[in-house]
Amino acid sequence: MNIATNLERSAFYFPEHPALCEAGSEITYRALNERVNRIASSLIKMGIKIGEHVGLCVPNSIDWIAFYFGILKAGAVAVTYSSLLSKDELAFLVEHSKPKFIFTTDDKLPALENMRGSAGLEKIICSGGDLTLHHIIEKGTVSFKAIDRSRNDTAAILYTGGTTGIPKGVMLTHENINTSAHNVSYSEKSNEKDRAVCFLPLNHVFGQMHIMNATIYSAGCLEILPGFDLEKILSLTSAGKVTKLFAVPTVYTRLLSIHGLKEKLGSVRYCFSAAASMAAEIVRQWKEVTGLTIYEGYGMTESASAVTFNHYYRHVIGSIGTAVPGVEVQVRDLHGNLLPQGQEGEICILGRNIMKGYLNNPEATDEAFWGDGWFRSGDIGFFDEDGYLFIVDRLKDMIITGGENVYPKEVEEAIYLRPEVEECAVVGFPDREWGERVTAFIVPRAGQAVFPDELKSFLKTKLSPFKVPKEYIIVKDMPKSPAGKILKRELRKMFSK
């Protein structure tokens, strides 16, 4: 098994279909596969061996995707880093993962030059490095078949944990990724006529697995943007070039402020949100304004994305749906005991999509699984009577105030009912009297104001008294990860007293 065969298959059946488009320039599946063949064969000539690590640290581009599949075709392992990493952050991850080669940009050279030798780094691929990607492509051969690997061999390593602490390298196998690529394509009814816009970082599981790998699997086309650019996204959708919109909750919230949004979405038939939990009120507003449903699923880096999907046929607002084919989901207590329907507990997962483990971190790997092999997500949820899963919150985000448990998501849902609120995040701060003080950070909608006393009075009609925030902090924007997730730990650092 090699997930690069998904590209080969799409190139076989749809050779002249567009595969990727960047800044108006398209590349067909035939041309993309040939470019990947050149990269794979050239990497082998350069000395890369099966199972060795090759790094990627560049912004979204056609070159990123071609190099990624070139690594995989050669039988090596793609280690994907954020292009936004600082010098020290990149040095730490390179030392940890030890890639033999790395494809990067010139601004990363100062950090990487010092990594030669000790970290096992032999070649830096960029315009100012040892050689360029153009040189690698020139030296390769057009004909090359993906090297067969075991389904349990690592295909890619993605780093996670940046929102909570020290990143961990998640080892995803060929089977993990192929399982999710199939399940995403199946659940979304994807086909070769679909065209999706991808502005989310390709080093992240949402961009790399859910959007890129699933689109290649179903032979669709990706409109690639280096990052979030509202004007360019709306230009593409308004021109009728996009049928699938993938975004995170903060982006959907921002789009709702656009006048004439329904017309500007053009041919979009499908909207999906991931990376963070979506407020039900935003889903309702989106449906009212656009006539489209925002579909949600549930997944994480450790599950190669898809765990559950909220259905076409019976979409339940506020739910993350039911398990995708071949994946089992349970809700357990903190001792690992199975809980009955309706009772809140930790979401646990078993399936062929679950990671091999964390790179060079057996302790964290052991902690992530129960003894019977079920993966512990760290999320709190429950099943309704129809088997639909609902997320209550992150286990680590739970606030204990006055001896009572408060899940921030529930409070955020209530705050989003207010029309003057564009974004919000609820966190707990240490408090002598209460243990933790429920605190709400709020970004007002453009041209509107948020008055804490009014908001507090409103929330008292929606929530138990202990859940109503005691403090309200109005901010211009929220600190976010490259994938658009609000970084609550950064809010705690910035406003700790």
N, C-alpha and C positions, 0 to 999 in steps of 0.2 A: 504493500500500500504506500502511496505517496500522494499527498493532496495536490501536488502540482499536476497530476493527471486530470484534475478537474479542468484546468486551463487547456490541456491537450484535447480533451473531449469537446469542449466548447469551440475550439479552433477547428476541429474536424467537422462538426456539424454546421457551424456558422462562420466559416472562414472570412467572409467579407462583411460580416456585421461589425459595427463599431463596438469596441471593448472599453476604451477609455477616451476621455476628452479633457483636455487641459488648455485653458485660455483659447478656446475655439479650434484647437488642433486635435484631430481625431487619429486614433490608431485602431486598425481592425484586429480581430482575434488572430488571424493568420500572422500579421506583422508583429503583434505582441508576442505570440508564441515563438516566432523566429528570433526576436530580440532576447527573449528569456533563454532560448537554446544557446545563443552566443555567449551569454553571461555564464551559464552553467558550465559549458565546455571550457571556457577561459579560466574560470575559478579552479577547475580540476588541473589544467595545465600549470597554474600558478602554485599548485601543491596542496589545495584543500582536500582533506580526507573525509570520508563518511563519518558523520557524527560530530565533526568539529564545529565550533561556534564561529559565526560570522555576524558582525554587528551592523545595524542600520540606525543612523542618527541624522536624518535629514527631514525637512518638511514634506507634507503630502505632495506627490507628483507622480507622473507616469514612470519616471525613473525609479522611484521608491518601490512601486509595485513590480516592475520588471526585475529589479535586483532581488527582491524578496522571493519571487518564484524561481529565480535563477539559483539562489542558495538552496532552496528546497529540491529543485530538480537534480542538483549536484549531490544530493544525499546529506547535505550539511544541515545545521540548525540555525535558524534566523533568530537573532537576539535583537529585539526592537526597543530602542530608547527614545524618549521624548526629545525632540529637537530644541526644546526650551530649557533643557537642563543647564544649570550653572556649571562652571569649571569643576568645582569640588564634587558636585552631584554626579557628573559624568564620570569623573575619575573613580569614584566609589563603585559605581555600577560596572565599569569596565574591569576594575580589579576583581570584582566579585564573579563576573561571568566569563572573563578571559577569552574574548574573541580573538581568533587568529588574524582576521582581516576586519576592517570596519569601513563602511561607506558613509561619508560625512560631508560637512561643509567646512570651508577654510577657517571660519571663526572658532572651530573646535580644535584646531591644530595645536595651540599652546597647551591645552589640557591633555591631549593625546600623545604628544611627542615624549612626554615623561613616562608614558605607560609602556613603552617598548621594552621588551626583555622580561622585566619582572612580572608583568601581567600577561605575557605570552603574545602580545600584539606584534605582528610582523609587518603588515602593510596597511597604510592609511590611504584610502581611495577618495580623492578630491582634487580640485584643480591645482592646489599647492602641495599635494601629498606625493606619495611614491608613484602613483599613476592615476589616470582619470577613468571614469566609467566609460567614456568614449573609447579609450584605448583598450579596455577590457572587451567591449563589444566588437571592436575591429579584429581582435585576435581570436575570437570564437568562431565556431562553425554553426551553420544554419540548422543542420539536422542533429537532433539529440533527443533521446527518450529519457524521461524521468527515471532515476535510479530507484529500484524497488527497496522499500524499507519495511520493517515490521510495523504492524499497526500500533504497537506499544512503544515504538521509538519516538523520542522527542522531535517534534517538527519546529516548534517556535517557543521562545521564552519571552514572556511579557512581564513587566514589573508592575506590581500592585502594592497598595499600602501607603501611597503618597499622601492620602487624605488623613491617615491616622498615625503615621510614624515611619519607621525605616522600611523602605520598599523591600518586597520579597519577589524573587524570580519564579514565576509560575511556569512549570514545564508542561506544555500541552503537546500531546501526541498527535500523530497523523489521524488516528481514530477519533480522538477528542474533537479535532477541528472538522473532520469530515462529517461527523454526526451532527454537529451544530449547523454546518453549512446546508446539509440536507433539511434539517428541521426548520430552519428559518425560511428556506425557499418553499418548502411544502406549506408551512403555515401562512405565508404571505401570498401564496398563489403566484409566485414569481415566474416570469417567462422571458424569452429572448427579446421581446418588444419593450420591456421595462427600461427606464432610464432613471437612475437615482443620483441625487447630488450628495457628494461626500465632502464635508468640510471638517468633520470630526477627525482628530489625529489618528493616523493609521497605526501608531504604536499602541493605541488603546484597544481593549477587547471589542468595544462597540464598533469602532471604525474598521478594525482589522478582520474580525470574525463575522459579525452580524451584517456589516455593509459590504466590505470588499470580497471576502471569501464566498459569501452567499451569492453575491451578484455574479462573480466569475462562474460559480457552480451552475447557475441558471442561465448563463450566457447573455445577461443583460449588459447595459452600458453604464459606466460611472462617469459623472461629471465631477472632476476633481478640483477642489479649491484648497489652497494652502492653509486656510483657517476660516473662521467665521467672518463673513463679509455680507452684511444684510443687503446691500445694494446689488451685489453680484448674484446672490441667491434669488432675489426677486426678479432680476433681469432674466435669469434662466427659466424661472417658473412662468413669468409673464409671456415669454416667447413660446410657451407650450412644449419646452424641451424636457420637462421633468414629470415623471409619473409617480415617483415615490420620494417622499420627504422624510428623512431621518434627522431627528434633532433631540435635544435634551429639554427638560421642562423650562429652564430659564429662557431658551430660544423661543419656544411656543408662547411664553408669556409676553416676550418682547414683540413678537409678530402680531399679537392681538391688538397692539396699539396702532397698527398700520391701517390707514384709511383705504377702503376699497380692497381689503385683503382677499376676499373671495375671487374677484376677477384677476388679481395679481398671482394667484396660485395656478392659473391656467389649466393644464391637463393633469394636475396632481390627482391621483385616484386613491392614494394610500399614504397615511401619516403614521409614523411610529415614534415613540419616545422611550428612552432608556437612560442609563447611567445614574439616575436618581428617581425617587418616587414622585409621581405627578399628582398634584392636587386635583381632586375630583371636580372642583368648581372650574378649573381651567379647561378640563375636558368638556364640560357642559357649555362653557362660553365659546369654545372652538367650534363645537357642533352648531350652535346657534348662528355664529357669524359666517362659517364656511360651508356648512352642510356636510362636512367630513368628520369622521370619527378619528380620534387619536387612539391608536392601538398601543397597548402596553404589553410588555412581556417581563420576564424576570430572568436575570442571569448575572454572572459575575466573571471576572477573569478566570477564576478557578474552574468554571463550568464551560469555558470556551463560548460563552454567551448563553444560548437558549436553554432554559429550564422549564418555563411555562409560557403560555401565549393566551391572550384574551381574544376570543373567537370572532370571526366574521359573522357567524350565524347567530350567536347569542352573546353579544358584547355586554359586559357588566361593568358600568362605570365604578371606578374605585378599586376594582379587582385587578390582579395580574394574571388571571385566567387559570387554566388547568395545565397539567404536565404535558410536554411535547412527547411524541412517540419515543418509546424506549427509555424514558426517564421516569423515575419514581420519586415522589416527594412525600415526606412525613413531617408532622409537627411533634416535637419531643420536649420533655421538660429538661431541666439542667442536669439531670442524672441519666439522661438518655432513654427515659421511658416514653413510650408512645402515648400521646394525648388524644382524647376523643374529639370529634367534630365540634367546632365552636369554641374550643378552649385554646388560649394563646400560649405559644411556646416557640422554641427555636426551630426554624425551617431547616430540614436536613434532606440531603439529596443522594440518590444512587443512580448511576447510569454511565454509559460509555462516553459521555461528554466530560466527566470529572477528571481533573488534572492528575498527572502522574505524581506530583509533589512539588515542594519548593526547592529550588536549586541550592545545594550545599547547606540545607537547613532542615536536618531530620527532626529536630525538636519541634519546630513549627509545623512540620508535616504531620507528625504524630498528634499534635494538639488539634489539628484541623479535622481529624476523623474519629468517629467512635470505633470501638474495637471490632464491630461487625462490618466496617467498611463504608458506613454512611458519612458523607461530608457534612460538616457543621458550618452553616452559612454565616452565623452571627446575626441573622435577622430574626425578628420576632413576627410571627404571623398566625393565622388561623384559617380553617376551611369553613365555608358555609355549608348549608344542607345540600347544595347542588355540586359540591366538590370544587368550587371556585376558591382560589387562594387569595388572601388579603394580607398585605404587609402592614404591621402595626408600627414598627420602627426598627432601627438598628439597636441591637442589644447594648452596645457601648454608648449609644446616644441617650439612653433612658436617664431621666432626671429623677432623683429621689428628694422630695421636698416635704418636710414635716412628716416623714415616715410614709408618704404616699408616692406611688410610682406615676410619673408623667411621661408619656411618649410624645416627643416634640411634633411628630407628624400630625397627630390629632389636633394639636393647637394650631399648627400651620394651616391645616385644612379650614379651620374656623376663621382664621385671619384672612385667607384668600377669598372669603365670601364678601369682603369689603371691596367695592369698586375702585377705591382710591389706592389700593395696594397693588404694586407691580410684582415685588418679590419679598419674601420673608424667610427668616430662619430663626428657630427657637433653640436656645441652648441653656445650660445650667451653669451658674456661677456660684462659687463657695459663699455660704451665708452663715453667720454665727447662729442666728435664730432658727432658720429653716433647714440647715444642712446644705441645700442648694436653692438658689433663687432662680425661678423661671424667668428668662429674659428673652424678649422678642426684638430682633433686628428687622427693620422694615425699609424697603426702597419704595417711595411713593411713585405713582404714575406721573408722567410728564404733565405739568400744569396743575397738578392737584396736591393737596396737603393732607397729612395724616395727623390727627389730634389725639394724643395718647389717652386722654380722659374719655373721649367719645368712643374710641376703640375698646377701651377697658370695659365701659358700660355695655357695649354690644356683646363682648365676649362673655360677660357674666350671664347673658341670656342663652348662651350656647354651650357653656362648659361648666363643670363642677368648679367651685370656688378655688380649690387648690391647684387647678390646671391653668387658671387665668394668670398671665404674666404679671409679675410685680414691677417689671421695668420695661420701658420701650425706648429703643435707640434708633433714631432715624438716620439713615446713611444714604449716600449718593449711589453707591454700588456695593456689590458683595465680592469678596475674594473668591475666585473660582479656579478649579483645576483646568488643565488644557481641554478636558472633555466637557467642561461647563458645569461641573458639580460644585455646589457651594461648599467652601472649606470651613466647616464649623470650628475646627481647631485653630484656624487663623483668626477667626472672630474672637475666640477666647483669649488668644495672645494679645490681640490689638486692644481689647477693651477690659482686660482683667484689672481688678482694683486691689 
